[in-house]
Amino acid sequence: MRNSKISIVKFLLIGIAMLMLSSSNILAQAVNITLPSVTRQSGSPDDTLHITTGDLTGKNVYSFQFTLSYTKNVVYITNALKSGLSTASGSLMNVNADTANGKITVAWAASSALSGSGTLVDIVVHYRNVGTTSLSVGSTFIYNSGTPAVTVTNGQVIIPSIAVGFGNMSAHVGDTVLIPITTTALQSTDNVYSFDFTATFNPTVLNMLDAQTTGTISASGLYSKNINNTAGTIKVAWAGGTKLVTSGGTLIYLKAVVLSAGTSTQTLTQFEYNTGTPTAGGLSGTLTASAIVKYSVSGVVSYENSANTPLKNVVVTLTPSSGSPMLDTTDATGAYMFTGLSAGTFTVAVAKTGGWGGVNASDALQAARYFQGLTTLDSLQILAGDVTNSGAVNNSDALDIVRRYVGLISSFAKPDWTFLPSSQSVTITNANVVVNVKALATGDVNESYVPSNTPKASAISVYTKAAMNVKPGATFELPISVAGDMQVGAVSLKLSYPASLVKFDGISVASGIIANEKDGVITLAWADLSGGNNPLALRNNSVLATVKFTANKNLADGSNLSFDLLPGSEFVDAKGAALNNAGLLVPEVNFTSPSTFELKQNYPNPFNPSTTIDFSLPETGNVTLTIFNITGQEVVKLVNGVQNAGSHKVVWNASNLSSGIYFYRLNFDGPNKKYSEIKSMVLLK
């Protein structure tokens, strides 16, 4: 199957190459192709090595292919990977790794020409046995169908029978260090009586002092050294009266002082046992030096919302394992920092008071959805959603979220802010420590809050249902209903009104809705505790709540009562997404005292299909407003019940009726007066 893929790609390569041959822009200069050369130990981890190319800019290279051969007893080349230039958009590469025969074939093509120089493709090498193998592509490497030409530098992998080299280590400025040179096993049959080597180092980081054999496998011999701290070289020759036999260990130490912070790579540029037998390969190592400094613990506290809002005024406490706690407060970027710290173990703890918000019935819906298994929450959301502090998120949490939104409770069983981590132990050794913290307002399960910002405006439109006139001092009821049909999973509404004009007497709500009033704000909330399986079906003009008020007796004629919808109010669907076309119908109340009955002519008239009928009542009584057709048959009763004194508006929609003349009659039956009047109107479609 893999050979088939190679054939397809070759076909593509040939086609592209033929197109390239027709281009007059192809440059004739040969491009350098370089294969990697490395020295490794047998059993070293698999490597990803680079095959590199010279500059391909302007050479119209759309494809390449090659077969790389190697000695399979030394290494396996198990795969080739797109890397560097070959990751071009739209590129395709097929690989046939034939480890049984010690070769790998690669074919690559793309729809756009390559540009620049660098890594062309990576090969994955598995180191098997001691030995040396060339990495050769011979004459198989071609760009396109042979143009541009290439000059190939083959590579090799050396796995010596004995590996000698430096390890990696770290130190501080001013330290005197012993840098080990280690060897793998030396057998008695190797007859090692001496060794010599030349090593390089970074003289700006290290000042080489000496070599040391104490505590090494060459402790019984004698050595000489030649150190050049200007050039960064050391030459050592050692000889002993008995041959070295070891299963592996430290051959010798290089003794040095760390001069400055930085990196020094120690490389064996030459090494040999005896006069070259047994063979040994030298490996490099790195010493990383850092200045002796005090350390810091720092981080950023951010709110886990879509913007990762920095959270300011969070109190961060850093407590050492012994000593007094230290305090810092996050700034406007959410950052905190403790400096001048010595190595040791510390505890970082975070806390915040004030600023809680962003929680409403939509969060309760998400808590219920999680409890029902209809959605997933991350660790921080689960911690923030467990407002009852029970150890789990369930409908008790959802209910408490609704209750707090409407003001029936003023706090949760756990603090207002949830942090992850809220407390963490950290250990400073030789580096600064960063502890970043995520936060949520407790109860903000849907992560919608944006701290320190103006609350998001409500997506709900408020419409005036009908103006009603109310006498000063009169008690009246005001319905709050919805505009349009909708299926909702949660309702969160806060309506403010001028408390100086009226006294709140009470509220009645539709089934399941929780309501409260405080300081001139009426709050309504509902969440589907089944998690959205039983959304609330609201129809146009469905009444959510009816509020009872008593008007101030001293109101002047012309005063009016209107409601403002506060930010954060929303209707959401069964999954918690905001319904942006939602609307509320709230009557506007005019405080006036009509002295007479009046039934006004409908407007517009003629109409299609809706018209408005106004009427005024000097006192409260039982009212019917009825529509009749031309034959006197009753069509609909628009009003049938007690109406308060004042002015009223009623909208009639006759979209289901045919054109013609219709009549509307107002009947009033009150404790002191009776009244009846009839008018005609024309429906014209």
C-alpha positions in Angstrom: 0.0 0.0 0.0 2.9 2.3 0.9 4.6 1.6 -2.5 1.3 2.5 -4.2 1.3 5.9 -2.5 4.9 6.5 -3.6 4.0 5.8 -7.2 1.1 8.2 -7.0 3.4 10.9 -5.7 6.0 10.1 -8.2 3.4 10.6 -10.9 2.6 14.0 -9.4 6.3 14.8 -9.3 6.8 14.0 -12.9 3.8 16.2 -13.9 5.0 19.1 -11.9 8.6 18.7 -13.1 7.4 18.8 -16.7 5.7 22.0 -16.0 8.8 23.4 -14.4 11.0 22.5 -17.4 8.9 24.9 -19.5 9.7 27.8 -17.2 12.4 30.2 -18.3 13.0 31.3 -14.7 14.7 28.1 -13.5 18.2 28.9 -12.3 21.1 26.7 -13.3 23.1 27.0 -10.1 23.5 23.7 -8.1 21.8 23.7 -4.6 23.6 22.3 -1.7 21.9 19.3 0.1 23.5 18.4 3.4 22.8 15.2 5.4 23.4 15.1 9.2 26.5 13.7 10.8 26.3 12.7 14.5 28.1 10.6 17.2 25.8 8.7 19.5 25.9 5.9 22.0 24.2 2.6 21.3 20.7 2.6 22.8 20.5 6.4 22.8 16.9 7.7 22.4 15.6 8.0 18.9 16.7 11.2 17.2 15.1 13.5 14.7 17.9 14.7 12.4 17.7 17.4 9.8 18.4 17.2 6.0 19.0 20.8 5.0 19.0 22.6 1.7 20.6 25.7 0.3 18.5 28.7 -0.9 15.6 27.7 -3.2 14.3 31.2 -3.8 13.3 31.7 -7.4 14.3 28.2 -8.5 10.7 27.0 -9.0 11.0 23.9 -6.8 7.7 22.2 -6.4 8.9 18.7 -5.6 11.8 16.5 -4.5 12.5 12.8 -4.0 15.4 10.7 -2.7 16.4 7.3 -1.4 18.6 7.4 1.6 20.8 4.3 2.3 22.4 3.3 5.6 23.9 0.3 7.4 21.0 -1.4 9.0 23.1 -3.2 11.6 24.2 0.2 13.1 20.9 2.2 12.8 17.4 2.0 11.6 15.8 5.0 9.9 12.2 4.5 10.8 10.4 7.5 9.3 10.7 10.8 7.6 8.7 13.9 8.6 7.7 17.1 7.0 9.7 19.9 8.6 10.8 23.4 7.9 10.3 24.1 4.2 8.4 20.9 3.5 5.6 22.0 5.8 4.4 24.4 3.0 0.6 24.7 2.7 -1.0 22.0 0.6 2.1 19.8 0.5 2.0 16.0 0.3 4.8 13.6 1.4 4.9 9.9 1.2 7.5 7.7 2.9 8.6 4.1 2.4 10.8 3.1 5.3 12.5 -0.2 4.4 14.5 -1.1 7.5 15.0 -4.7 6.3 17.2 -3.4 3.4 18.6 -0.3 5.1 16.9 2.4 3.1 14.1 4.9 3.1 12.4 6.5 0.1 10.8 9.9 0.3 8.7 11.7 -2.3 7.2 15.2 -1.7 5.2 17.7 -3.8 3.3 20.9 -3.3 1.2 23.3 -5.3 3.4 26.3 -4.6 7.2 26.7 -5.0 9.6 26.5 -2.1 11.5 29.6 -1.1 14.5 30.1 1.2 16.9 27.7 2.8 17.1 25.5 5.9 15.6 22.2 7.0 13.9 20.4 4.2 12.9 17.1 5.9 13.5 15.3 9.2 14.6 11.7 9.5 13.9 9.6 12.6 17.0 7.6 13.6 17.0 4.5 15.9 20.5 3.8 17.3 21.1 0.0 17.3 24.7 -1.2 17.5 28.3 0.0 17.7 29.6 0.9 14.3 29.7 3.6 11.7 27.3 4.1 8.8 27.2 6.6 6.1 23.9 8.4 5.4 24.0 8.6 1.6 21.4 9.5 -1.0 23.9 9.0 -3.9 22.5 10.4 -7.1 18.9 9.8 -6.1 18.2 13.2 -4.7 16.4 15.4 -7.4 14.4 18.6 -7.3 11.5 18.5 -9.8 12.7 16.2 -12.5 16.4 17.2 -12.0 16.4 20.9 -12.1 17.9 22.7 -10.3 20.9 20.5 -9.9 22.1 19.6 -6.4 25.4 19.1 -4.7 25.0 16.5 -1.9 27.1 16.3 1.2 26.5 12.9 2.7 26.4 12.3 6.4 27.2 9.6 8.9 26.3 8.1 12.2 29.1 7.0 14.5 28.3 4.7 17.4 31.7 4.0 19.0 32.4 0.9 21.1 33.2 3.1 24.0 31.5 6.4 24.7 33.3 9.2 26.6 31.9 12.5 27.3 30.5 15.3 29.5 27.1 15.4 31.2 24.9 18.4 31.7 25.0 20.4 35.0 24.2 23.7 36.6 26.0 26.0 39.0 26.1 29.5 40.4 28.5 32.4 39.8 31.4 32.0 42.2 31.1 28.2 42.6 34.1 25.9 42.2 32.9 23.0 40.2 34.1 19.5 39.3 33.0 18.7 35.7 33.0 14.9 35.2 34.2 13.2 32.1 32.6 9.7 32.1 33.3 6.5 30.2 31.3 3.5 29.4 32.6 0.0 30.3 36.3 -0.8 29.8 37.2 -4.5 29.6 40.4 -6.1 30.6 40.9 -7.1 27.0 40.8 -3.4 26.1 44.2 -3.0 27.8 43.7 0.7 28.6 46.8 2.1 30.3 46.5 5.7 29.2 44.3 8.3 27.6 44.7 11.8 26.4 42.2 14.4 25.2 41.6 18.0 24.2 38.4 19.7 25.4 37.0 23.2 24.8 34.9 25.4 27.1 33.5 28.9 27.2 36.2 31.0 28.9 33.7 33.9 29.6 31.8 31.5 31.9 34.5 29.2 33.3 38.0 29.7 34.5 39.7 26.3 34.3 41.9 25.5 37.3 43.1 21.9 37.1 42.2 18.3 36.4 41.5 16.0 39.3 41.6 12.2 39.5 40.7 11.8 43.2 37.5 9.8 43.5 37.7 8.6 39.8 38.6 5.3 38.1 41.9 6.9 37.1 42.9 7.8 40.7 46.0 5.6 40.7 47.7 7.2 37.7 49.5 10.4 36.9 48.4 13.2 34.6 49.7 16.4 33.0 47.6 19.3 31.8 47.9 22.4 29.6 45.2 25.0 30.2 44.5 28.1 28.0 41.8 30.2 29.7 42.0 32.7 26.9 41.3 30.3 24.1 39.1 28.1 26.3 41.0 24.8 25.9 42.5 22.2 28.2 44.7 19.3 27.2 45.2 16.3 29.5 47.4 13.3 29.3 47.1 10.4 31.8 49.0 7.1 32.3 48.8 4.4 34.9 50.8 1.4 35.9 47.8 -0.9 35.8 45.2 -1.1 33.1 41.7 0.5 33.6 38.9 -1.9 34.0 35.4 -0.6 34.8 31.7 -1.1 34.2 31.5 2.6 33.6 32.0 5.7 35.7 33.9 9.0 36.1 37.2 8.9 34.2 38.5 12.3 35.4 37.2 15.7 36.7 37.9 19.1 35.3 38.1 21.7 38.1 36.9 25.2 37.3 35.5 28.4 38.8 32.3 29.9 37.5 33.0 33.4 36.4 29.7 34.7 35.1 26.1 33.7 34.3 25.7 31.9 31.0 26.2 28.6 29.2 29.5 26.8 28.6 29.5 23.8 26.3 32.3 21.3 27.0 33.3 19.4 23.9 35.9 16.7 23.5 37.6 17.8 20.2 40.0 14.9 20.5 40.1 11.8 22.7 41.9 8.5 22.5 42.7 5.5 24.8 46.3 4.3 24.5 47.2 5.3 21.0 43.7 4.9 19.5 42.7 1.5 20.6 40.0 0.8 21.7 38.1 3.4 19.8 36.0 5.9 21.7 33.5 8.6 20.7 33.4 11.9 22.6 30.1 13.5 23.6 29.5 17.2 24.6 27.8 18.5 27.7 26.6 21.8 29.0 27.1 23.7 32.2 24.5 26.4 32.8 25.6 29.1 35.2 23.3 31.5 37.0 24.1 34.5 39.2 23.6 34.3 42.9 20.3 36.2 43.2 17.3 36.5 45.4 14.2 34.9 43.8 10.6 35.9 43.3 7.2 34.4 43.4 4.8 36.1 41.0 1.8 35.5 38.8 -1.4 36.8 37.3 -4.9 36.4 38.7 -7.4 36.4 35.8 -11.1 35.8 35.5 -12.0 32.7 33.5 -14.2 34.3 30.9 -13.7 34.6 27.1 -11.5 37.6 27.6 -9.5 36.3 30.6 -10.1 39.6 32.3 -7.3 40.6 34.8 -8.7 40.6 38.3 -7.5 43.4 40.5 -7.7 43.9 44.3 -7.1 40.2 45.0 -5.2 39.7 48.2 -2.3 37.3 47.8 -0.6 35.9 50.9 2.9 34.3 50.7 3.7 32.4 53.9 7.2 30.9 54.3 7.6 27.6 56.1 9.0 29.6 59.0 8.5 33.3 59.4 5.8 35.9 58.9 3.3 36.0 56.1 3.7 38.6 53.3 0.8 40.3 51.5 0.4 41.8 48.1 -2.7 43.0 46.1 -3.1 42.4 42.4 -3.0 45.6 40.2 -5.1 46.5 37.2 -3.3 43.9 35.1 -4.1 41.2 37.7 -0.4 40.9 38.6 1.3 40.3 42.0 4.9 39.8 42.9 7.0 38.9 46.0 10.7 39.6 45.5 13.9 39.2 47.5 13.2 35.6 48.5 15.7 33.0 49.5 15.3 29.3 48.6 12.7 27.5 50.6 9.1 26.4 50.8 6.2 28.8 50.7 2.4 28.7 50.6 0.6 31.0 48.1 -3.0 31.8 49.0 -5.5 34.1 47.4 -8.7 35.8 48.5 -11.0 38.6 47.5 -13.9 40.6 48.9 -16.3 42.8 47.1 -17.0 43.1 43.4 -19.1 39.9 43.3 -21.6 39.8 40.4 -22.6 38.4 37.0 -24.7 35.6 38.5 -28.3 35.0 37.4 -30.8 32.3 36.5 -28.8 31.4 33.4 -26.1 30.1 35.7 -28.7 28.1 37.6 -29.8 26.5 34.3 -26.2 25.5 33.5 -25.8 24.0 37.0 -29.0 22.0 36.4 -27.8 20.9 33.0 -24.5 19.7 34.5 -26.4 17.8 37.2 -28.6 16.2 34.5 -25.5 15.2 32.5 -26.4 17.5 29.6 -23.2 19.6 29.6 -19.7 19.5 31.0 -18.0 21.9 33.3 -14.3 22.4 34.0 -12.7 22.1 37.5 -13.1 25.8 38.3 -16.7 25.9 37.1 -17.6 23.0 39.3 -16.0 24.6 42.3 -17.8 27.9 41.6 -21.1 26.1 40.9 -21.0 24.2 44.2 -22.5 27.2 46.0 -23.9 25.1 48.8 -20.4 23.7 49.5 -21.7 20.2 49.4 -18.8 18.9 47.3 -21.0 18.5 44.2 -23.1 20.6 41.8 -26.8 19.8 41.8 -30.2 21.4 41.8 -29.8 22.7 45.3 -27.0 24.9 44.0 -29.2 25.9 41.0 -32.0 26.9 43.3 -29.7 28.9 45.6 -28.3 30.7 42.6 -31.8 31.8 41.6 -32.7 32.8 45.2 -29.6 34.9 45.5 -30.3 36.6 42.2 -33.7 37.7 43.3 -32.4 38.7 46.8 -34.1 36.0 48.9 -30.7 35.1 50.3 -27.7 37.5 50.5 -24.8 35.0 50.4 -23.8 31.4 49.6 -22.4 28.8 51.9 -19.0 29.5 50.5 -17.1 32.7 49.8 -18.1 35.0 47.0 -15.0 34.3 45.0 -13.6 30.9 43.8 -9.9 30.5 42.9 -8.0 27.7 41.3 -5.6 27.2 43.0 -6.9 28.9 46.1 -3.7 27.7 48.0 -0.6 26.1 46.7 2.7 25.1 48.2 5.8 26.1 46.2 9.5 25.4 46.6 12.2 27.8 45.5 15.5 26.1 44.6 17.4 28.0 42.0 14.7 29.8 39.9 11.8 32.2 40.2 8.4 30.6 40.7 5.3 31.6 38.8 1.8 30.8 40.1 -1.0 32.0 37.9 -4.5 31.8 39.3 -7.9 31.5 37.6 -11.0 33.0 39.3 -14.8 33.0 39.1 -17.4 34.8 41.1 -19.0 31.9 43.0 -22.2 30.9 41.1 -21.0 32.2 37.7 -21.2 28.8 36.2 -21.5 30.0 32.6 -18.4 32.3 33.0 -20.3 35.4 31.7 -19.1 38.0 34.2 -16.6 40.7 33.2 -15.3 42.2 36.5 -14.6 45.9 36.7 -16.4 46.6 33.4 -19.8 48.1 32.8 -22.3 45.3 33.0 -23.4 44.1 29.6 -26.6 45.8 28.4 -29.8 43.7 28.3 -30.7 42.2 25.0 -34.4 42.5 25.9 -36.5 45.3 24.4 -39.1 46.9 26.6 -42.4 47.9 24.9 -45.2 50.0 26.3 -48.2 47.7 26.2 -50.8 50.4 26.7 -51.1 53.6 28.7 -53.3 53.5 31.7 -54.5 56.4 33.8 -54.5 56.1 37.5 -55.8 58.5 40.1 -53.4 59.8 42.7 -53.7 57.7 45.8 -55.4 54.8 43.9 -54.3 51.2 44.2 -53.7 49.5 40.8 -52.3 46.4 39.3 -49.7 46.4 36.6 -49.0 43.3 34.4 -45.5 42.5 33.1 -45.8 40.2 30.0 -43.8 39.0 27.1 -43.7 40.3 23.6 -43.7 37.4 21.1 -43.6 33.6 21.4 -40.5 32.0 22.9 -39.2 28.8 24.6 -37.0 29.7 27.5 -34.6 27.7 29.8 -34.1 30.6 32.2 -35.5 34.1 32.9 -33.5 36.8 34.7 -35.2 40.2 34.9 -34.5 43.3 37.0 -36.9 46.2 36.5 -36.5 49.5 38.3 -39.3 52.0 38.9 -39.5 55.4 40.6 -40.3 54.4 44.2 -41.1 58.1 45.0 -44.3 57.9 42.9 -45.8 54.6 44.2 -45.7 52.2 47.1 -45.1 48.6 46.3 -47.9 46.5 47.7 -47.1 43.0 46.4 -46.5 40.8 43.4 -48.1 37.7 42.0 -46.2 35.6 39.5 -46.8 32.8 37.0 -46.1 29.3 38.2 -42.5 28.6 39.1 -41.2 32.1 38.8 -39.5 33.6 41.9 -39.9 37.3 42.5 -38.7 39.9 45.0 -38.8 43.7 45.3 -36.2 45.8 47.1 -35.3 49.5 46.9 -37.3 50.2 43.8 -36.2 47.1 41.9 -38.4 44.2 41.0 -36.5 41.0 40.3 -38.0 38.0 38.5 -36.2 34.7 37.9 -36.9 31.2 36.8 -34.7 28.3 35.7 -35.5 24.9 34.3 -34.2 22.6 36.9 -34.5 19.7 34.5 -31.6 21.2 32.7 -33.6 22.4 29.7 -35.7 19.3 29.2 -38.9 21.2 30.2 -38.4 24.8 28.9 -41.0 27.4 29.7 -43.3 28.0 26.7 -44.2 31.7 26.6 -46.7 33.1 24.2 -47.2 36.6 23.1 -48.8 38.6 26.0 -48.1 35.8 28.5 -48.1 37.5 31.9 -45.0 36.8 34.0 -46.0 38.8 37.0 -48.6 41.3 38.1 -47.4 44.0 40.4 -49.7 45.8 42.8 -48.9 49.5 43.6 -50.6 52.4 45.5 -50.0 55.8 43.9 -48.8 58.6 46.0 -51.7 60.8 47.0 -49.9 64.0 46.2 -49.0 63.3 42.6 -49.6 66.1 40.2 -51.6 65.5 37.0 -49.3 64.4 34.2 -46.9 62.4 36.4 -46.1 59.0 34.9 -44.6 55.7 36.0 -42.3 53.8 33.7 -39.9 50.9 34.1 -36.2 50.6 33.2 -34.7 47.2 32.5 -31.3 46.8 34.3 -28.2 45.4 32.7 -27.8 41.6 32.8 -31.5 40.9 32.3 -32.0 38.2 29.8 -34.0 35.3 28.5 -32.0 32.2 27.4 -33.0 29.1 25.6 -32.9 25.6 26.9 -29.2 25.4 26.4 -28.4 28.7 27.9 -27.9 30.8 24.8 -29.3 34.4 25.0 -32.5 35.1 23.1 -31.6 38.4 21.5 -35.1 39.1 20.0 -36.9 38.8 23.3 -39.2 41.6 24.5 -41.3 42.7 27.5 -44.6 44.5 27.5 -45.0 46.9 30.5 -47.9 49.4 30.6 -47.0 53.1 31.0 -49.0 54.6 33.9 -50.2 58.2 33.8 -51.5 59.7 37.0 -54.6 61.7 36.2 -58.2 61.9 37.2 -60.7 61.6 34.2 -63.9 63.4 35.1 -66.1 61.7 32.4 -66.5 58.5 30.5 -65.1 58.6 27.0 -64.9 56.0 24.2 -62.6 57.4 21.5 -62.7 56.6 17.8 -60.3 53.8 17.0 -57.1 54.6 15.1 -56.2 54.0 12.5 -59.5 53.8 10.8 -59.9 52.2 8.3 -57.3 49.7 9.5 -55.5 46.5 8.5 -55.1 44.4 10.4 -54.6 46.1 13.8 -56.2 49.1 15.4 -56.1 50.8 18.9 -59.2 51.7 21.0 -58.8 54.3 23.8 -61.3 54.8 26.6 -61.4 56.7 29.9 -63.2 55.9 33.2 -63.8 58.4 36.0 -64.0 55.6 38.5 -63.2 51.9 38.9 -65.8 49.4 37.8 -66.7 46.4 35.8 -65.9 46.9 32.0 -66.6 45.0 28.9 -65.3 46.0 25.5 -66.9 43.9 22.8 -66.5 43.7 19.0 -69.6 42.9 16.7 -69.9 42.3 13.0 -72.4 44.0 10.7 -75.1 41.4 11.6 -74.8 42.0 15.3 -72.9 38.8 16.0 -70.3 39.1 18.8 -66.8 38.6 17.3 -64.5 39.0 20.4 -64.6 40.4 23.9 -61.5 42.5 24.3 -62.0 43.5 27.9 -64.1 41.7 30.5 -63.5 42.6 34.1 -62.7 45.3 36.6 -60.8 48.2 35.3 -59.3 51.1 37.4 -60.3 54.6 36.9 -58.2 56.3 34.3 -57.3 56.1 30.6 -56.9 52.7 28.9 -55.6 51.5 25.5 -56.6 48.2 23.9 -55.1 46.9 20.6 -57.3 44.6 18.4 -55.7 42.4 15.7 -58.3 41.4 13.1 -56.0 39.5 10.8 -58.3 36.4 10.8 -61.4 38.4 9.7 -62.6 39.6 6.4 -63.0 43.2 5.3 -66.1 45.0 6.4 -67.8 47.3 8.9 -67.5 46.3 12.6 -68.8 47.8 15.8 -67.2 48.1 19.3 -69.2 48.7 22.4 -68.0 49.9 25.8 -70.2 48.9 28.9 -69.4 50.2 32.3 -71.1 49.1 35.6 -69.7 50.8 38.7 -70.8 51.5 42.2 -72.0 55.0 41.4 -72.4 55.1 37.6 -73.3 53.1 34.5 -72.2 53.9 31.0 -72.5 52.4 27.5 -71.4 53.7 24.1 -70.9 52.1 20.7 -68.9 53.2 17.6 -68.2 51.7 14.2 -64.9 51.0 12.4 -63.8 49.7 9.0 -61.5 46.7 8.3 -60.1 47.2 4.8 -57.8 44.5 3.4 
